[in-house]
Structures are given as structure tokens and as C-alpha cells.
């Protein structure tokens, strides 16, 4: 999954539907991917999740009012 920070408005919709994956950066007031699911520790806008929580990501993609979240892949645990 990927978060486009240019589109994110920090509304926290993704956090509301998928708090195990998403959080809000306190400084930037935009969505971030929690460390556990990041591709790299420094890249807080790109991540991979196991298929067991893919529905949660799909919900976040659908609820985001600016389409800032996109699905680009998944992994199995």
C-alpha cells in the first residue's frame, strides 16, 4: 500500500477503520503506516501487510476522501 502525502488531508478516516496499520504523524498531521508494516523504517508512506488484514486496508482505501491510499501489493506472514 502507499499513502500519497500530497493528497492526504489528515482526516484520520484510515486510522478509524484500520488503526492496526495507520497512524497520524504528529508533526505533519498526515497519515503514516505504522513501523511494523513499513517497507523500510524511513519510508512511512509505503508498506506491506499480510493478507489476513487486507480487508482493513481495502476499507481504508474506500473511505479516504481524497484517494490518498492505494493498494500496490501484499505479503503473507
N, C-alpha and C positions, 0 to 999 in steps of 0.2 A: 504494500500500500504506500501511497505517497500523499503528503499534505502540501498543497501549493500555498505558501505563505502570502503570496501576492493577493490571493483570493480570500484567505481566512480573515474573518472579522472578529474572532474570539468570542463567539456567541455561546460556546460550551455545549452545543447540541450533541456533538460527538462524545463528549465526556458524559453527558446524561445517559446516552444509550449504550456506551461501551467504556465504562470507567476503568476496566482492567487493561485497556490498551492506550487510551488517550488521556492527556492531561493538558493544563494550560501553562504556558511559560509565563511566570510572574512578571518578568521584565518587559517582554514584548506583547503580552496579552493576546497570544495566538496559540492555537493547538499544537501540541507536540506528541510524539509517540513515546511512550514510557520506555525507559532504558532496556528493559528485558526484551522488547520486540524490535529494537533498532537494528538496522544492518551494521552500523558502526556506532560506537558511543558518541562520536562527534556529530553524526548526522541524525538529528532529532525529527526530521521530516520524512524519512524513508525507513520502512520496516517490513518485517515478515512475521506472520502469525501462523500458528498451527491450524489445520483445518477444523479442529474442534471448536474454535471461536470465530470461524469465518462468518457466521450469521450476524454476529455482533458488528463486524466490520461492514457488512452489507447494509445493516441498519444505519450505521454512521454515514455511509456514502449517500444513502437515500435521504436522510434527514438534514444534511448540510445545506443551508440555504444558498450558499454561493458555489456549490460543487467543488469545494477546495480539496476534497478527499477522493482519490481514485485508487482502484484496485489494480495492482500490477504484478501480483504473484502471491503464492502461499508456500508454506513448508509443512512437512509432517514432523511431529515430535518423535 
